[in-house]
Amino acid sequence: MASDHFLAHVHEIYGNQTIKDHLNQTAELAASFAKSFDAEADGYYAGLMHDIGKYSDAFQRRIRGASIRTNHSNAGAKEAFQAKHPMAAFSIAGHHGGLPDGGHKSASNPNDGTLFGRMKEPAIPYQSWTDEITLPTHITPQAKGKGGFSDAFYTRMLYSCLVDADFLDTERFMNGGNVSRGGYAPLPELLRRLQEYIEPWWDAKSEINQNRCKILRRCLDQGAEAGEGLYTLTVPTGGGKTVASLAFALAHAIAQGKERIIYVVPYTSIIEQNAAVFQEILDAEQVIEHHSGAQYDISENDTDQRSYRKALATENWDAPVIVTTAVQFFESLYAARGSRCRKLHNLANAVIIFDEAQTIPVAHLRPCVAAISQLVMNYHTTAVLCTATQPALGELFHEFAPTIQMSEICDGVDAYFEYFRRNEVSDHGKLSMDVLAEELAGQNQALCIVNKRKTAQDLFARLCEARDSEGCYCLTTLIYPEHRSKKLAEIKDRLDNELPCIIISTSLIEAGVDIDLPVVYRELAGLDSILQAAGRCNREGKNPAQDSHVWIFQLEECKIPQMIRQNVDSTQRIMRIFEDITSPSAIKEYFSFYRSLLGDPSQTSAMDQAKVIKAFEKGIEGCCFPFRQVEKNFKLIENQTTAIYLPFGQGAELIKQLRCAEYDRMLFRKLGRYSVNVYPDHLQELLAAGAVECVDEQYILIDADAYDDTLGLKLDVESGKGWMI
């Protein structure tokens, strides 16, 4: 067959792409990505070898329309395996279907899907590749630390370079040579925009704002002076942590030649709040909110253009500022699928801010800390644990990164806690929901935070029975982000104009929402949550601290959710032994005791529930490098949620594009603003009621009545509707 007839991709408009062109272009891209962590040669090698199996007669017949099955990934994997480059072999073998488990060298068989098994499969002839492709003379895998865990981490990073390069080169061909990516402002320009934004702040009049400026100045100075590494930023609630951390990140990224800034927040509900601040400062085009989005993969036998377009819409985090959740971040780091892993290489040579670091689930603390340690030690990443309540992770980081010194960015932490003390936190005891509703009804402006969405809705209904509903708001994650933003704007306007305003909310309002109430009620929860809630009370110091109350209460009708039971037990202990539960010593004791409830921290089960580290160091039942098994077992939160897209406002037009399969990343980025994440049982109820439709693995609300303008997506939906014809 003539070499110009060896095809990698075909398009009904743009013609054909040869294998040679695709391999060389993918290799160049993969090498440029891997350069960020000193692995340029490995990236080039993986890119050059990943599709050599397409030189087989079987694949060439298939791409021309024959209905036959082929496996083109095995060819490059075999070559890499024989060249003693197992990381490249894993990456190539998984570049369509996902990283395989390693398996067992002698026991694995050709049909078990493991890498060892696939290496035993009969090879389909593909020798023509040697006529067109010239390999580098010598390839030595780039070592990143010692041991199975480090090797597995490096394999995922190399895999990310390959998958993203493969997708981008394919996208370029599918779009006729045009790729609508990049075009972002350089980081020095973003720092200039930040400096322009904060310029009016330096002439601060109040003591609170003067201290905020001190913290901000410290972060700017330290960002410019500090070397790459591991840092904490301990700023009391109300100290301007969000902008101060951005200031550090931008100054540091420029000084150290970093490529981007990634914010990792604990909850989906906080993404739009932090992103809105950054977008206001830097411009919306520079900041990406990563919600759930598309997670499509291409199978070995897919040559369909529709399948490619779906897969190409997955997110790769190439923007200068990314805001994402801890679930998305850590589960991607332990994923095996290409759609989740393609962004990982962009974590290298970056500044990563872990906002509210204390919320990392203790049951998975070891693999989370181990992953951060790998990034700092081996991938030129600077990590910042940013919170008002530092979880004291020094010893754990020393275990995984013994050569890295953790440093505090902001000196004089204890003094700042005194500066920002603006209220009194007191125990209000047990209350019935009716009594609480009556208390709230008697306030002019107040915030009440409860633990569950259903509790918020029930309490809101009683509040509206006890007083006029004007100025009353219920905020939960059942309200889609764009709608929530509008409600928050209304709330801030009422507060600024001293109009009546009573807010009942779940914890989504605790972090990143800049509002100021004279009184706050907080249902009993973890101490860190209580202190975050307290940060909304007398935030600007307009009233004396002794006249500004944060009331901790328990509801007689509500059981404490099991998922925060140990947090509550720890809080109750702190309330018994500390007169001031907001002091740094109380916070430190809270986290120490909380972890002790989980058992011996030196035992894997205490802080590594999924046994991730052991899996990569020792294998699972004889299977080495069990990438797929770890992906299945590692869930940062047990109750996984699914996004439902809502056809309101701009969401209606975006959903039309989704139905027409007009897939691209911008579509899913925008759709995130019109989505609500639901738990599996809620999703099934909505499906059974005919309120939600599944379109190409994405869920769309089709019954507008299932969404209430006040409460959001209904928790209780009708099982069916009758229609008069």
C-alpha positions as CSV (number, residue, x, y, z in Angstrom):
1,M,0.0,0.0,0.0
2,A,1.4,3.4,-0.9
3,S,2.5,5.4,2.1
4,D,0.2,8.3,1.3
5,H,-2.7,5.9,1.7
6,F,-1.9,5.0,5.3
7,L,-4.8,6.9,7.0
8,A,-5.2,7.9,10.7
9,H,-8.5,9.9,10.3
10,V,-11.0,10.8,7.7
11,H,-13.5,13.7,7.5
12,E,-16.4,14.2,5.1
13,I,-15.2,17.8,4.4
14,Y,-11.5,18.1,5.2
15,G,-10.4,14.8,3.6
16,N,-7.8,12.5,5.1
17,Q,-5.0,12.8,7.7
18,T,-2.1,10.4,7.3
19,I,-0.7,8.3,10.1
20,K,2.7,9.9,9.6
21,D,1.4,13.4,10.0
22,H,-0.7,12.5,13.0
23,L,2.2,10.7,14.8
24,N,4.7,13.4,14.3
25,Q,2.3,16.2,15.3
26,T,1.1,14.3,18.4
27,A,4.7,13.6,19.4
28,E,5.6,17.3,19.2
29,L,2.6,18.3,21.3
30,A,3.1,15.5,23.9
31,A,6.8,16.5,24.2
32,S,5.9,20.1,24.8
33,F,3.5,19.1,27.6
34,A,5.9,16.7,29.2
35,K,8.6,19.4,29.2
36,S,6.9,21.0,32.2
37,F,8.1,18.1,34.3
38,D,11.4,17.4,32.5
39,A,10.1,14.4,30.5
40,E,10.2,15.8,27.0
41,A,11.8,12.7,25.5
42,D,9.3,10.4,27.1
43,G,6.4,12.5,25.8
44,Y,7.8,12.5,22.3
45,Y,8.3,8.8,22.3
46,A,4.8,8.0,23.5
47,G,3.3,10.4,20.9
48,L,5.3,8.9,18.1
49,M,4.4,5.3,18.9
50,H,0.8,5.5,20.0
51,D,-0.9,4.8,16.7
52,I,1.6,2.7,14.8
53,G,-1.0,-0.1,14.9
54,K,-3.0,1.9,12.4
55,Y,-0.5,0.8,9.8
56,S,-2.1,-2.7,9.8
57,D,-4.2,-3.8,6.8
58,A,-7.1,-4.5,9.1
59,F,-7.3,-0.9,10.4
60,Q,-6.8,0.5,7.0
61,R,-9.8,-1.6,5.8
62,R,-11.8,-0.5,8.8
63,I,-11.2,3.2,8.3
64,R,-12.4,2.8,4.7
65,G,-15.7,1.4,5.9
66,A,-15.2,-2.3,6.5
67,S,-17.2,-3.7,9.4
68,I,-14.3,-5.4,11.3
69,R,-12.8,-5.0,14.7
70,T,-9.2,-4.1,15.3
71,N,-6.9,-3.2,18.2
72,H,-4.4,-0.7,17.1
73,S,-3.1,0.3,20.6
74,N,-1.4,-3.0,21.3
75,A,1.2,-2.5,18.6
76,G,2.8,0.6,20.1
77,A,2.4,-0.8,23.6
78,K,4.3,-3.9,22.5
79,E,7.1,-1.9,21.0
80,A,7.5,0.3,24.2
81,F,7.2,-2.8,26.4
82,Q,10.0,-4.5,24.5
83,A,12.1,-1.3,24.7
84,K,11.8,-1.5,28.5
85,H,9.6,1.6,28.7
86,P,6.6,0.3,30.8
87,M,5.2,3.9,31.5
88,A,5.0,4.5,27.7
89,A,3.5,1.0,27.2
90,F,0.7,1.7,29.7
91,S,0.0,5.1,28.2
92,I,-0.1,3.8,24.6
93,A,-2.2,0.7,25.5
94,G,-4.7,3.0,27.3
95,H,-4.9,6.0,24.9
96,H,-8.4,5.0,23.8
97,G,-9.9,2.7,26.4
98,G,-8.2,4.0,29.5
99,L,-5.1,2.8,31.5
100,P,-5.2,-1.0,31.9
101,D,-4.3,-2.8,35.1
102,G,-0.8,-4.2,35.0
103,G,-1.8,-7.7,35.8
104,H,0.6,-10.5,36.6
105,K,3.7,-11.3,34.5
106,S,3.1,-15.0,34.4
107,A,-0.5,-15.5,35.3
108,S,-2.2,-12.9,33.1
109,N,-3.8,-14.2,29.9
110,P,-4.5,-12.6,26.6
111,N,-8.1,-12.0,27.3
112,D,-8.0,-10.4,30.7
113,G,-7.4,-6.8,29.5
114,T,-4.3,-6.3,31.7
115,L,-1.1,-4.9,30.2
116,F,0.7,-8.2,30.7
117,G,-2.2,-10.0,29.2
118,R,-2.3,-7.7,26.1
119,M,1.4,-8.2,25.6
120,K,0.6,-11.9,25.1
121,E,-2.0,-11.3,22.3
122,P,-1.0,-12.3,18.8
123,A,0.3,-9.2,16.9
124,I,-1.6,-8.0,13.8
125,P,1.1,-7.2,11.2
126,Y,1.9,-3.4,11.2
127,Q,5.5,-3.4,10.0
128,S,5.1,-0.6,7.4
129,W,5.5,1.9,10.3
130,T,9.3,1.5,10.1
131,D,9.3,2.9,6.6
132,E,7.9,6.2,7.7
133,I,8.7,6.7,11.4
134,T,12.2,7.1,12.8
135,L,12.6,6.6,16.5
136,P,15.0,8.4,18.8
137,T,18.3,6.5,19.1
138,H,17.9,5.8,22.8
139,I,15.0,6.2,25.2
140,T,15.5,6.0,29.0
141,P,12.3,6.4,31.1
142,Q,12.5,9.5,33.3
143,A,12.5,8.4,36.9
144,K,10.3,10.3,39.3
145,G,11.0,9.1,42.8
146,K,11.3,5.5,44.0
147,G,8.6,2.9,44.3
148,G,5.4,1.8,42.7
149,F,3.4,4.8,43.9
150,S,5.8,7.3,42.2
151,D,6.0,5.2,39.1
152,A,2.2,5.0,38.8
153,F,1.9,8.7,39.3
154,Y,4.4,9.4,36.6
155,T,2.6,7.0,34.3
156,R,-0.6,8.9,34.7
157,M,1.2,12.2,34.0
158,L,2.8,10.8,30.8
159,Y,-0.6,9.3,29.8
160,S,-2.2,12.7,30.2
161,C,0.4,14.3,27.9
162,L,-0.3,11.6,25.2
163,V,-4.1,11.7,25.5
164,D,-4.3,15.5,25.4
165,A,-1.9,15.7,22.5
166,D,-3.8,13.0,20.6
167,F,-7.1,14.7,21.1
168,L,-5.8,18.2,20.2
169,D,-4.1,17.0,17.0
170,T,-7.3,15.1,16.1
171,E,-9.4,18.2,16.9
172,R,-7.2,20.4,14.7
173,F,-7.7,18.0,11.8
174,M,-11.5,17.6,12.4
175,N,-11.8,21.4,12.4
176,G,-9.9,21.9,9.1
177,G,-6.7,23.1,10.8
178,N,-8.5,25.6,13.1
179,V,-8.3,25.1,16.9
180,S,-10.3,27.5,19.1
181,R,-8.0,27.2,22.0
182,G,-5.5,29.4,23.8
183,G,-5.5,33.2,23.2
184,Y,-5.4,33.8,26.9
185,A,-3.7,36.9,28.5
186,P,-0.2,36.3,29.9
187,L,0.2,36.1,33.6
188,P,2.0,39.5,34.0
189,E,-1.1,41.1,32.4
190,L,-3.3,39.4,34.9
191,L,-1.2,40.6,37.8
192,R,-1.5,44.1,36.4
193,R,-5.3,43.8,36.3
194,L,-5.2,42.6,39.9
195,Q,-3.0,45.5,41.0
196,E,-5.3,47.9,39.3
197,Y,-8.3,46.3,41.0
198,I,-6.9,46.6,44.5
199,E,-5.3,50.0,44.1
200,P,-8.2,51.8,45.9
201,W,-7.9,49.4,48.9
202,W,-4.5,50.7,50.1
203,D,-6.0,53.9,51.5
204,A,-7.9,51.9,54.1
205,K,-9.7,53.8,56.9
206,S,-11.1,51.1,59.2
207,E,-8.8,48.8,61.3
208,I,-10.3,45.7,59.7
209,N,-9.5,46.9,56.1
210,Q,-6.0,48.1,57.2
211,N,-5.3,44.5,58.5
212,R,-6.7,43.0,55.3
213,C,-4.3,45.2,53.4
214,K,-1.4,44.0,55.6
215,I,-2.3,40.4,54.7
216,L,-2.6,41.3,51.0
217,R,0.7,43.1,50.9
218,R,2.4,40.2,52.6
219,C,1.0,37.7,50.1
220,L,2.2,39.9,47.1
221,D,5.7,40.2,48.6
222,Q,6.0,36.6,49.5
223,G,4.7,35.5,46.1
224,A,7.4,37.4,44.4
225,E,10.2,36.3,46.8
226,A,9.4,32.7,47.8
227,G,10.7,29.7,45.9
228,E,8.5,26.9,44.6
229,G,7.4,24.5,47.3
230,L,4.7,23.8,49.9
231,Y,3.0,26.6,51.8
232,T,0.2,27.3,54.2
233,L,-1.8,30.5,54.2
234,T,-3.7,30.9,57.4
235,V,-6.0,33.8,57.3
236,P,-8.9,34.3,59.7
237,T,-12.4,34.3,58.1
238,G,-13.1,37.8,56.8
239,G,-9.4,38.5,56.3
240,G,-9.6,38.8,52.5
241,K,-8.2,35.3,51.9
242,T,-9.7,34.8,48.4
243,V,-8.0,37.9,46.8
244,A,-4.9,37.6,49.0
245,S,-4.3,34.0,47.8
246,L,-4.8,35.1,44.2
247,A,-2.2,37.8,44.7
248,F,0.3,35.3,46.1
249,A,-0.4,32.9,43.2
250,L,0.0,35.5,40.4
251,A,3.1,37.1,41.9
252,H,4.7,33.6,42.5
253,A,3.7,32.2,39.1
254,I,5.4,35.1,37.4
255,A,8.5,35.0,39.6
256,Q,8.9,31.2,39.3
257,G,7.8,30.8,35.6
258,K,4.7,28.9,36.4
259,E,2.1,28.3,33.7
260,R,-1.2,28.6,35.5
261,I,-3.1,28.8,38.8
262,I,-5.5,26.1,39.9
263,Y,-8.0,26.7,42.8
264,V,-9.3,23.5,44.4
265,V,-12.5,24.2,46.5
266,P,-14.4,21.8,48.6
267,Y,-17.8,22.0,47.0
268,T,-19.4,22.6,43.7
269,S,-21.5,25.4,45.2
270,I,-18.3,27.5,45.9
271,I,-17.0,27.3,42.4
272,E,-19.1,30.0,41.0
273,Q,-18.5,32.2,44.1
274,N,-14.7,32.1,43.8
275,A,-14.8,32.2,40.0
276,A,-17.0,35.2,40.0
277,V,-14.5,37.1,42.1
278,F,-11.6,36.1,39.8
279,Q,-13.6,36.9,36.7
280,E,-14.4,40.4,38.0
281,I,-10.7,41.0,38.6
282,L,-9.1,39.3,35.7
283,D,-11.9,39.0,33.0
284,A,-14.3,36.1,32.5
285,E,-12.3,34.7,29.5
286,Q,-9.3,34.0,31.7
287,V,-11.1,31.9,34.4
288,I,-12.6,28.5,33.9
289,E,-15.2,27.0,36.3
290,H,-14.9,23.2,36.0
291,H,-18.1,21.6,37.0
292,S,-18.8,18.0,36.0
293,G,-18.9,18.6,32.2
294,A,-18.3,16.0,29.5
295,Q,-16.4,12.8,30.2
296,Y,-16.5,10.9,27.0
297,D,-13.9,8.4,25.7
298,I,-13.2,6.8,22.3
299,S,-13.2,3.0,22.0
300,E,-10.5,1.2,20.0
301,N,-12.9,0.6,17.1
302,D,-14.4,4.1,16.9
303,T,-13.8,6.0,13.7
304,D,-17.1,7.9,13.9
305,Q,-16.8,11.6,13.8
306,R,-19.6,12.1,16.3
307,S,-17.7,10.0,18.8
308,Y,-14.6,12.0,18.3
309,R,-16.4,15.3,18.8
310,K,-17.9,14.1,22.1
311,A,-14.5,13.0,23.3
312,L,-12.7,16.2,22.2
313,A,-15.1,18.3,24.4
314,T,-13.5,17.0,27.6
315,E,-11.7,19.5,29.7
316,N,-7.9,19.9,29.6
317,W,-7.4,22.9,31.9
318,D,-5.3,25.0,29.6
319,A,-6.6,28.4,30.9
320,P,-4.5,30.6,33.2
321,V,-6.9,30.3,36.1
322,I,-8.9,27.1,36.8
323,V,-11.5,26.8,39.7
324,T,-12.5,23.2,40.4
325,T,-13.7,20.9,43.2
326,A,-11.6,18.6,45.4
327,V,-13.7,15.7,44.1
328,Q,-12.8,16.6,40.4
329,F,-9.1,17.3,41.3
330,F,-8.3,14.2,43.4
331,E,-10.4,11.7,41.6
332,S,-8.8,12.8,38.3
333,L,-5.4,12.2,39.9
334,Y,-6.4,8.6,40.6
335,A,-8.5,8.0,37.4
336,A,-7.7,5.7,34.5
337,R,-9.9,7.1,31.8
338,G,-8.5,9.5,29.2
339,S,-11.4,12.0,29.6
340,R,-10.5,12.5,33.2
341,C,-6.7,12.2,32.9
342,R,-6.0,14.5,29.9
343,K,-5.8,17.6,32.1
344,L,-3.3,16.2,34.6
345,H,-0.1,17.3,32.8
346,N,-1.4,20.9,33.3
347,L,-0.9,20.4,37.1
348,A,2.8,20.4,36.5
349,N,4.7,23.8,36.8
350,A,1.5,25.4,38.3
351,V,0.5,27.1,41.5
352,I,-2.3,25.1,43.2
353,I,-4.3,26.7,46.0
354,F,-6.3,24.2,48.2
355,D,-9.0,26.5,49.5
356,E,-10.5,25.3,52.8
357,A,-7.9,22.6,53.0
358,Q,-9.4,21.3,56.2
359,T,-12.3,19.8,54.3
360,I,-10.2,17.1,52.6
361,P,-12.0,13.9,53.9
362,V,-9.9,12.3,56.5
363,A,-10.7,8.8,55.2
364,H,-8.7,9.7,52.1
365,L,-6.2,12.1,53.6
366,R,-3.1,9.9,52.9
367,P,-3.6,9.5,49.1
368,C,-4.5,13.2,48.8
369,V,-1.4,14.3,50.7
370,A,0.7,11.8,48.8
371,A,-0.6,13.2,45.5
372,I,0.1,16.8,46.5
373,S,3.6,15.7,47.7
374,Q,4.4,14.1,44.3
375,L,3.4,17.3,42.5
376,V,5.6,19.5,44.7
377,M,8.6,17.2,44.8
378,N,8.7,16.0,41.2
379,Y,6.6,18.2,38.9
380,H,7.7,21.8,39.7
381,T,4.4,22.6,41.4
382,T,3.8,25.0,44.3
383,A,1.0,24.0,46.6
384,V,-0.7,26.3,49.1
385,L,-3.0,25.0,51.9
386,C,-5.3,28.0,52.3
387,T,-7.8,28.2,55.2
388,A,-8.7,29.9,58.5
389,T,-8.5,26.6,60.2
390,Q,-5.3,24.8,59.3
391,P,-5.7,21.0,59.7
392,A,-2.1,20.5,60.9
393,L,-0.9,18.3,58.1
394,G,2.9,18.9,58.7
395,E,3.7,15.3,59.9
396,L,1.8,13.7,57.1
397,F,3.5,15.8,54.5
398,H,6.9,15.0,56.0
399,E,6.2,11.3,55.6
400,F,5.5,11.7,51.8
401,A,7.8,14.7,51.1
402,P,10.6,14.5,53.7
403,T,12.8,17.0,51.7
404,I,10.1,19.6,51.5
405,Q,9.7,22.3,54.2
406,M,6.2,23.6,54.8
407,S,6.2,27.3,55.3
408,E,3.5,29.8,56.4
409,I,3.0,32.8,54.0
410,C,1.4,35.1,56.5
411,D,3.4,35.7,59.8
412,G,1.7,36.6,63.0
413,V,-1.3,34.3,62.6
414,D,-2.5,34.4,66.3
415,A,-2.5,38.2,66.3
416,Y,-4.6,38.3,63.2
417,F,-7.2,36.1,64.8
418,E,-7.6,38.7,67.5
419,Y,-7.8,41.5,65.0
420,F,-10.6,39.8,63.2
421,R,-12.7,38.7,66.2
422,R,-16.0,40.4,65.4
423,N,-18.6,38.4,67.2
424,E,-19.5,36.1,70.1
425,V,-20.1,32.4,69.5
426,S,-22.5,30.8,71.9
427,D,-24.4,27.5,72.4
428,H,-28.1,28.0,71.9
429,G,-29.0,24.4,72.8
430,K,-31.8,22.4,71.3
431,L,-34.7,24.1,69.5
432,S,-37.8,22.9,67.7
433,M,-38.1,24.0,64.1
434,D,-41.1,26.1,64.9
435,V,-39.3,28.0,67.7
436,L,-36.3,28.6,65.5
437,A,-38.6,29.9,62.7
438,E,-40.3,32.3,65.2
439,E,-36.9,33.5,66.4
440,L,-35.8,34.2,62.8
441,A,-39.1,35.8,62.0
442,G,-38.4,38.3,64.8
443,Q,-35.1,39.4,63.3
444,N,-34.7,42.2,60.7
445,Q,-31.6,40.7,59.1
446,A,-30.3,37.2,59.9
447,L,-28.6,34.1,58.4
448,C,-29.4,30.5,59.4
449,I,-27.3,27.7,58.1
450,V,-28.5,24.1,58.4
451,N,-26.9,20.8,57.5
452,K,-29.4,19.4,54.9
453,R,-31.2,20.7,51.9
454,K,-34.5,19.2,53.0
455,T,-34.1,20.9,56.4
456,A,-33.6,24.2,54.7
457,Q,-36.7,23.9,52.7
458,D,-38.9,22.8,55.7
459,L,-37.6,25.6,57.9
460,F,-38.1,28.1,55.1
461,A,-41.8,27.1,54.8
462,R,-42.3,27.6,58.5
463,L,-40.5,31.0,58.3
464,C,-42.9,32.1,55.6
465,E,-45.8,31.1,57.8
466,A,-44.5,33.2,60.7
467,R,-43.8,36.4,58.7
468,D,-44.2,38.0,55.3
469,S,-42.1,36.1,52.8
470,E,-40.7,39.3,51.2
471,G,-37.0,39.5,51.8
472,C,-36.8,35.8,52.8
473,Y,-34.5,33.5,50.9
474,C,-33.7,29.8,50.8
475,L,-30.3,29.0,49.3
476,T,-29.2,25.4,48.5
477,T,-27.4,23.6,45.7
478,L,-30.9,22.6,44.3
479,I,-30.8,26.1,42.8
480,Y,-28.7,26.3,39.7
481,P,-25.6,28.6,39.8
482,E,-26.8,31.4,37.5
483,H,-30.0,31.6,39.5
484,R,-28.1,31.5,42.8
485,S,-25.9,34.4,41.7
486,K,-29.0,36.5,41.0
487,K,-30.5,35.7,44.4
488,L,-27.2,36.6,46.1
489,A,-27.1,39.9,44.2
490,E,-30.6,40.6,45.6
491,I,-29.6,39.6,49.1
492,K,-26.5,41.9,49.0
493,D,-28.7,44.8,47.7
494,R,-31.2,44.4,50.5
495,L,-28.4,44.2,53.1
496,D,-26.7,47.3,51.8
497,N,-29.9,49.2,51.9
498,E,-30.8,47.9,55.4
499,L,-33.9,46.2,54.2
500,P,-35.4,43.1,56.0
501,C,-33.5,40.0,54.8
502,I,-33.7,36.5,56.3
503,I,-31.6,33.8,54.7
504,I,-31.9,30.1,55.3
505,S,-29.1,28.2,53.6
506,T,-27.0,25.1,53.6
507,S,-23.2,25.3,54.0
508,L,-22.8,26.6,50.5
509,I,-22.9,30.2,51.9
510,E,-20.1,29.6,54.5
511,A,-17.1,30.1,52.2
512,G,-16.4,32.6,49.5
513,V,-19.6,34.6,49.9
514,D,-19.0,38.1,51.1
515,I,-22.1,39.0,53.0
516,D,-22.5,40.7,56.4
517,L,-25.3,39.9,58.9
518,P,-25.8,41.1,62.4
519,V,-26.8,37.7,63.7
520,V,-26.0,34.1,62.4
521,Y,-27.5,30.8,63.5
522,R,-25.6,27.6,62.7
523,E,-26.8,24.1,63.2
524,L,-24.3,22.0,65.1
525,A,-21.6,20.8,62.7
526,G,-17.8,20.5,62.5
527,L,-15.9,23.4,64.2
528,D,-14.4,24.5,60.9
529,S,-18.0,24.9,59.5
530,I,-19.1,26.8,62.5
531,L,-16.1,29.2,62.2
532,Q,-16.8,29.7,58.5
533,A,-20.4,30.6,59.4
534,A,-19.2,33.0,62.0
535,G,-17.3,34.8,59.3
536,R,-20.7,36.1,57.9
537,C,-21.6,37.8,61.2
538,N,-20.5,41.4,61.7
539,R,-18.0,40.8,58.9
540,E,-17.1,44.5,58.5
541,G,-17.0,45.2,62.2
542,K,-19.8,47.8,62.1
543,N,-21.1,46.7,65.5
544,P,-19.4,45.8,68.8
545,A,-18.4,42.1,69.0
546,Q,-20.4,41.6,72.2
547,D,-23.6,42.6,70.4
548,S,-23.0,40.4,67.4
549,H,-24.1,36.8,68.0
550,V,-23.4,33.5,66.4
551,W,-25.8,30.9,67.9
552,I,-25.0,27.2,67.6
553,F,-28.2,25.1,67.8
554,Q,-29.5,21.6,67.4
555,L,-32.9,20.9,65.9
556,E,-35.1,18.5,67.8
557,E,-36.7,17.1,64.7
558,C,-33.4,16.4,62.8
559,K,-30.8,13.7,63.4
560,I,-27.2,14.6,62.9
561,P,-26.2,13.3,59.4
562,Q,-24.0,10.3,59.7
563,M,-21.4,11.7,57.4
564,I,-20.6,14.5,59.9
565,R,-21.3,12.5,63.1
566,Q,-17.6,12.5,64.0
567,N,-17.2,16.2,63.2
568,V,-20.0,16.9,65.6
569,D,-18.6,14.7,68.3
570,S,-15.3,16.5,68.0
571,T,-17.0,19.9,68.2
572,Q,-19.0,19.0,71.3
573,R,-15.8,17.9,73.0
574,I,-14.1,21.3,72.1
575,M,-17.1,23.2,73.4
576,R,-16.8,21.3,76.8
577,I,-13.1,22.0,77.3
578,F,-12.4,25.4,75.7
579,E,-14.1,28.6,76.7
580,D,-13.1,30.2,73.4
581,I,-13.7,27.7,70.7
582,T,-12.5,30.1,68.0
583,S,-8.9,30.2,69.3
584,P,-6.1,28.7,67.3
585,S,-5.4,26.2,70.1
586,A,-9.0,25.0,70.1
587,I,-8.9,24.6,66.3
588,K,-5.7,22.5,66.5
589,E,-7.2,20.3,69.2
590,Y,-10.3,19.9,67.2
591,F,-8.5,18.4,64.2
592,S,-6.2,16.2,66.4
593,F,-9.2,14.7,68.2
594,Y,-11.2,14.3,65.1
595,R,-8.5,12.2,63.4
596,S,-8.1,10.1,66.6
597,L,-11.8,9.0,66.3
598,L,-10.9,7.3,63.0
599,G,-8.2,5.1,64.6
600,D,-4.5,4.8,64.5
601,P,-3.3,7.3,61.7
602,S,-0.3,5.0,61.0
603,Q,-2.7,2.3,59.8
604,T,-3.8,2.5,56.2
605,S,-7.5,2.1,56.9
606,A,-7.5,5.2,59.1
607,M,-6.6,7.7,56.4
608,D,-6.6,5.6,53.2
609,Q,-9.9,3.9,53.1
610,A,-9.5,2.8,49.5
611,K,-6.0,1.5,50.2
612,V,-4.6,3.4,47.2
613,I,-1.0,3.7,48.3
614,K,-0.8,0.0,49.2
615,A,-2.4,-0.9,45.9
616,F,0.4,0.8,43.9
617,E,3.2,-0.3,46.2
618,K,2.1,-3.9,46.7
619,G,-0.5,-4.6,44.1
620,I,-4.0,-6.0,44.6
621,E,-4.2,-9.8,44.8
622,G,-1.1,-10.2,42.6
623,C,-2.1,-7.5,40.1
624,C,0.5,-4.8,39.8
625,F,-0.3,-1.2,38.9
626,P,-4.1,-1.7,39.3
627,F,-5.1,1.6,37.7
628,R,-8.7,0.6,36.9
629,Q,-9.3,-1.0,40.3
630,V,-8.0,2.1,42.1
631,E,-10.2,4.4,40.0
632,K,-13.2,2.2,40.9
633,N,-12.4,2.2,44.6
634,F,-11.2,5.8,45.2
635,K,-14.3,8.0,45.7
636,L,-13.6,11.2,47.7
637,I,-17.2,11.3,48.7
638,E,-19.4,8.2,48.8
639,N,-22.6,9.7,47.4
640,Q,-21.6,10.6,43.9
641,T,-23.8,13.2,42.1
642,T,-25.0,13.6,38.6
643,A,-25.5,17.0,36.8
644,I,-28.9,17.8,35.4
645,Y,-29.0,20.7,32.9
646,L,-31.9,23.1,33.2
647,P,-33.5,24.9,30.2
648,F,-33.9,28.3,31.8
649,G,-32.4,31.6,30.4
650,Q,-29.4,30.9,28.3
651,G,-29.5,27.3,29.4
652,A,-32.4,26.7,26.9
653,E,-30.2,27.6,23.9
654,L,-27.2,25.6,25.3
655,I,-29.4,22.5,25.7
656,K,-30.5,22.9,22.1
657,Q,-26.8,22.7,21.1
658,L,-26.4,19.7,23.3
659,R,-29.3,17.9,21.6
660,C,-27.8,18.7,18.2
661,A,-24.5,17.2,19.3
662,E,-22.7,20.5,18.8
663,Y,-20.0,19.4,21.3
664,D,-17.2,21.5,22.4
665,R,-15.6,22.6,25.7
666,M,-17.2,26.0,25.7
667,L,-20.7,24.4,25.6
668,F,-20.0,22.3,28.7
669,R,-18.3,25.2,30.4
670,K,-21.4,27.4,29.9
671,L,-23.8,24.6,30.8
672,G,-22.2,24.3,34.2
673,R,-24.0,27.6,35.2
674,Y,-27.3,25.9,34.4
675,S,-26.9,22.6,36.2
676,V,-28.0,21.1,39.5
677,N,-26.1,18.1,40.9
678,V,-28.4,15.4,42.4
679,Y,-27.8,12.1,44.3
680,P,-28.7,8.8,42.6
681,D,-32.0,8.3,44.4
682,H,-33.2,11.8,43.5
683,L,-32.1,11.3,39.9
684,Q,-34.1,8.0,39.7
685,E,-37.2,9.7,41.1
686,L,-36.9,12.5,38.5
687,L,-36.5,9.9,35.7
688,A,-39.4,7.8,36.9
689,A,-41.6,10.9,37.0
690,G,-40.7,11.8,33.5
691,A,-39.2,15.1,34.6
692,V,-35.7,14.4,33.3
693,E,-34.5,12.9,30.0
694,C,-31.2,11.3,29.2
695,V,-29.6,12.5,26.0
696,D,-26.3,11.1,24.9
697,E,-25.3,10.3,28.6
698,Q,-26.3,13.8,29.7
699,Y,-29.4,14.5,31.8
700,I,-31.8,17.4,30.9
701,L,-34.8,18.7,32.8
702,I,-37.9,18.5,30.5
703,D,-40.6,19.3,33.1
704,A,-40.3,23.0,34.1
705,D,-42.7,22.4,37.0
706,A,-40.1,20.3,38.7
707,Y,-38.1,23.5,39.4
708,D,-39.5,26.0,41.9
709,D,-38.3,29.6,41.6
710,T,-37.9,29.9,45.4
711,L,-36.6,26.5,46.4
712,G,-35.0,25.2,43.2
713,L,-35.2,21.6,41.9
714,K,-37.9,19.8,43.8
715,L,-37.0,17.0,46.1
716,D,-40.4,15.5,45.9
717,V,-41.7,15.0,42.3
718,E,-45.0,13.6,41.1
719,S,-44.8,10.0,39.8
720,G,-46.6,10.8,36.6
721,K,-48.9,13.2,34.9
722,G,-52.2,12.7,33.1
723,W,-52.8,14.5,29.8
724,M,-56.1,15.4,28.3
725,I,-56.1,14.7,24.6
